[in-house]
């Protein structure tokens, strides 16, 4: 990680106190007539193994925008530290350290003050909370002409949020439950006035508006340069299934486990679970209860060459099998896109944007809570194994449909037009 020669650490500053002399940015890469100065930000902790997939997505969005010729920055949390970096080089141009993990106010004050002091014209933020901190952040940016777009990775998200609250009750964390429910109630009130707080929503939905705010429709993309094509290993007696996720109930892995318990076929089926999430303890308990320890492996989190090796040794990947549990009727998951780019056939159980469900390399299963019919999965694995070109066909499909450069162009064109309009009004 390189620290820019002109970068400084920014101390706490209140919302609204833009002190031009207190903030500096690295001069490298800022000249050359780029069209839009944009900051990407989120609440993701880039130190956390449980957020690897999400952090990779945000980085890919920022890099694709930079490669399109825009002047791009990304804010990244590392524990209590927030750094503003250049996406491709990793050069740190400014940083801020919070006193506590819950001190979101000083973080967003830092981001808004730095943005205004350094000519940022648009901010893209991954939805976190619609609370007082966000509203103050929004007010300072928008009152100074900055365009604010909020990306909703899931919408509607209420059922997913309610499921998290239910787990708090089940864990007897009653005070935390009450606090979270109160925040949710306040958020629902603010949502009715969302046009006051941001200019655009960004979702994969085709809706014209989200909460009354104009919606920019795009699809989840992938950084093809960061995803290698699978090197399929030697044929194996067993069908090897692979699921990679920060496991939650909506991934529906329990359906797969229960399906394996009911499977009576001749060809053995093995399942490897890569990743760690809130659902892991429940899944491990279910595997133990069904006495499937010899067929299911919990491999923990994996990245880089270790993750590549898991894909090379698998026959079929597992997409989300439970999105219906959080009220999602149309999906656009990163998981399916990565599987496609890697060239590994996969199963899933919901309408997925970008796929018709009848591709030779996908198996669309029922969207319910029934055990997965493993015999159908085995037949699918046998069928796809007969075509040695399956991997290259999937890769070509991904290049055409899911490259982040294509998807981010849809977003940036709208933001660029809005910024241009604001410039014209100032002139």
N, C-alpha and C positions, 0 to 999 in steps of 0.2 A: 504494500500500500504506500503510495507516494503522497507526501504533503506538499501542496503548492507553495512556492517561495513567498507569495504575497498573502497566504491564508493566515487567519488569526482565529483563536478560540473566542467565541462570543459568549459573554456572560448573560445572566438573566436580564431581560428587558421587558417592560410591560407592553401589552397590546397598544398600538398607536404611537409608540415612541420610536420613530424611524430616525436613527442617528447616523447620517451618512458617513461621518468620519470614523464610526466605530466598526464598520464592516468593510471588508475588502474581499475581492475575489481573485483567483488566479487569472492572469491575462491570457494564458495559453488556450488556444482554440476558440477565442471569442470573436475573432475577426474573420471576415470572408463572406459577409452578406447573408448569413443564415436568416431564414424567414420568420422564425418564431422562437422566443425565449420561453422555455417551459420547464416547470419543476414537477417531478413525480414524487409523491409521498404516500406513506401508509403507516400503519401501526405495527408492522411486522418486525419481529426481532430477528435480525439476520444471524445472530449467534445460535438460534434455536434449531436443533435437528428436526423438530416437529413441524417447522415452517419451510422446509427446503423447497417444496414444490411451489408454494405461493411466492416465496422470495425470488425464485428463478423466473416466474412469470413476470413479476414487476420489473426485474432487470431486463428481461427480453423486450418488454414494451418500450422501456427507455432507450435501449440500444438501437432498436429498430427506428425509433423516432430520430435519434442522432444520425444514424446512417442515411436517413432521408434528407439530411441537410439542415436540421433544426439545431438550435442552441439549447442543449438539454442538460439538466441536472437531476439527480435523484437523491432524496434524503433517505438514509438508512439508519435504523436503530441497531446499536450493539450494546445490549444491556441498557444502562442508564445514559449512554452516549448516543447522540444523534449527529451523524456526519452528512454533509452535503458533498456529493462526489460527482465527478464526470463518469457516465456509465461505462464507456469503453476502456478508458485508461485507469479508472479507479482513483484518479487524483482527488485528494480531499481539499476542498476550497474553503470550508468552514466547519466548525464543530461546536457542540454544546453538550454539557453534562447536567442532567437533572439530579436533584437531591434525592428523590425517591422515585420508585417505579410508577406511582400514581400521579406524578407531577406532570400531567399532560399540558397544563396551561403554559408552563415555561417553555416546553418544547414547541408548541404552536406559535407562541410569541416570537421565539427565535426564528422559526421558519417564515412567518409573515414579515417580520422586520428585515430579515436578510433579503427576501424576495423583492420587497419594495426598494431597498437600498441598491439592488443590483439589476434592476430593469427587467425582472421576470414579468412576462405578459400573460401567462396562463399557468394555472396549477391544476394538475390531475391528481385527485386523492382517492384512494381506495376506501370505500365506506367503512367507518368504524362506529361512530356514535353521532347522533344528531342532538348534541347537548349544548350547554352554555359555552364550553370551550370551543367547540366547532363553530358556533354562531359568532363568537367574538373574532375568531380567525377569519371567518367568511366576511364579516363586516369590514374589517380592516383592509382586506385584499380588494373586495369589490368596490368599496368607496374610493379606492385609488385606481380604479380602472382595470384591475386584474380579472381575467376571465377564470371562473372556477367551475370545474367539471368533476362530478362525483361518479366513480365507477362502482357499480353494484355487482359483485361477483355472483350473488344469488338474489333473485327477486321473483316472487315475494319471499321474504326471509323469516316471517313471523313463526312458522311452524318449527323451523330449525332453532330459532331463539327459544321458543317455548320448551323444546326438548332439552335444551341446556338447563333451563330453569327447573324442569322436572327432575333432572339428575341432582340438582342442589337439594331438593326436597328429599330425594331418596337417600342422599348422603347425610341428611339431618343438619344441613347448613342453613338453618332457618333464617338467621339474620341476613346472610348473603342473599338468600332467596327473596326476602322482602325488599332489600335494596335494589336488586336487579329488576323486580317487577315494577317498582316505583319509577325507575329509569325508563323502562319500556313504556309505561303509561305517559310519561312526559314526552318521550320521543314521538309517540303516536299523535300527541297534540301538536307538536312542532311540524310534523309531517304535513299537516293540513295547510301550513304556510311555507312549504319548502321553496317556492319561487323567491322568497325573501333571502334565502341563504345560499343558493348556488344557481349557476346559469344553465348548466346542462347535466343530465344524467347519461351514463354510458352503460348499456346493458346489451345482452344478446337477444333481447325481446324485440318484436316488431312494433310494439306500442308507440304511439306518437309522443306520449308523455308518461313520466313516472312521477307520481305525487304532484302533478300539474306542471312539472318542469320538462322542457323539450328533451326528448330522448335521442341519443346518437346510437344507432344500432350497429353493432359489429359482432364478430364471432371470436371466440377464443382462438388465439394463434399459438404458434410454437417457433422456437429458434432452431431451425433445422441444422444450423452449423454446430449447435451444442448437443445434438442428439444423433448418435451413430446408428447406422443400420445394423440390425441384429445379425450376428454370425451364428446361424443355426448349428447346434451341435449334432453329434451322431444320433441316429434314431435310438429311442429308448423303449423298453418293454412297457413302461407306464406312461400314461398321459400326464404331463407336468403342467400344472396350472400355476400362474403367478399373479398375485394381487399386490399392488403398490399403492399405499395411501397413508394419510394420517387418519387412521381408522375411526369412523363415527357410525352411528346407527344407519345413516342414509346411504352408506356404502353397501349395506345389505349382505355383508360377508356371512352373517349367521344363516342366511338362506342357503348359501353354498355349503356350509358345514353340515347343515341338516340334510341337504341333498346327498352329500357323501355318506352320511349315516344310513340312508335308505338305498344306496346304490348296490345292485346285485350283479353287475356286469362282470365279464371275464377279465377284461383288461384293467389292471390296477390304475388308480388315479391318485396323484400326489398334489398337495397344495402348499405353496410357500407364500407366507405373508411377510412383506417387506414394509416396514414403517411402524410408527408408534403413535397411538392416539387414545382418546378417552374410552374407546370401545374395547381396547385390548384386554383388560381384565375380564370382561364379560365373555369375549370370544375364547379366551384361554379356559375359562370355567366350562363353557359349552363343549369344547373339545375334550376336556377331561371327563365330563359327564357322559359323553357319547363314546368314550374310549377310542378316540381317533388319533392318539398321540403318534402312532406309527405312520400316519398318512398326512399329517399337517405339521408344518414347521413355522414357528414364529422367529423370523430372522433378524428383527430389529431394523433400525434405520440404516440406509446404505446410499452412497453417492458415488459418482465417478466410475472408475473401472470395476469396483465391487458391484455396483448396481448393474453395469453393463453385463457382467458375468451372469447375474441372475436371469437377465433376458436371454442371453445366449443359450442357457440351459433349460429354457421353458418352451412349451409347445403352444400354449394358449394363455393370453392375459385376461384379467378379470376387470371389467369396467364397473361402474356403479350399478348396484342391483336393488337400491332402495330409495331412489329419489322421490318416489310417491309418498314416502313417510314425512317429507317436509313440504308437501304441496306443490312439487315441481312437476309440471306437465310437459315441459320442453327443456331439454338440457343442452349445455354447451361445455362439456367438461374438458379440462386439460388432459386428463388421464387418457381418454379415447384418442385425442390428437397425438399424444406422445406414442401410444401404442402403434398408431398408424405410421408415424414417422420412423419408428424402429423396425417396422415390417413384421410385427407379430400379430397374428389373428387374435381377435378378442370377442368376448361376450359382454352384453349389457342388457338393460331391461326397461328402457324408456325412449321416447322419441328424442333423437339427438340431432341437433342442428349440424348440418354438413354431411350427414349420413342418411341414406334412404332406408336402411335396415335390410336391404336385399343384396348388399355387396357380398361377393364370394368370400371375403375375409372377415365378415362380421356375423355374429349370431345374436339376433334380437329375441329376448326371452320375455315371458309375461311380467307385467308390472304389478306385482302383488307380493304378499308375504309368504307364499307357498315355497316349500323347498325347491331348489333348482333341480330340474331333471338332468341328472348327470349323464344318462345314456345319450341324450341329445348333444351334450357337450363332447362326449367321446366320439360320436359320429362326425361332428363338426371338425374335431382335431384330425380324425382319419382322412377326411375329405381334403382339408387344406394342405395336409402333408404330401399329397400326391402331386402338387404343382410347385416345382422348384422356383418359379418366378413370383410366388406370392409376395415375398418380401420386397422385391423391386417394384412390383405393381403398387403396393401400399405406399412406398416411399414417393413414387411419382404422384399419387393421389394427394398426399400430404403437401407436397411442394406446390401443387396447383391451388389447393383449397385453404391451407392453414398457415402460410408464412406470415409472421408478425408484421412484416413490412406492408403487406397487403391490407391487413386488418387495421393497423394504426393509421394508415393513410386515410381511412374513413373518418377517424376521430379528428386527426390534425387538420384536415381540410375545413371542417366545421369551425374549429377553434381559431384557425388562421383567418377565416372570413370574419369571425366576430371581432378579433383583435384589429383587423384592418378597418372594420367599420368604426371601432372606437377611436382609432388613430385619425380617421377622416373627420369624425365629429370634433376631435380636439383641434384639428387644423382649421 
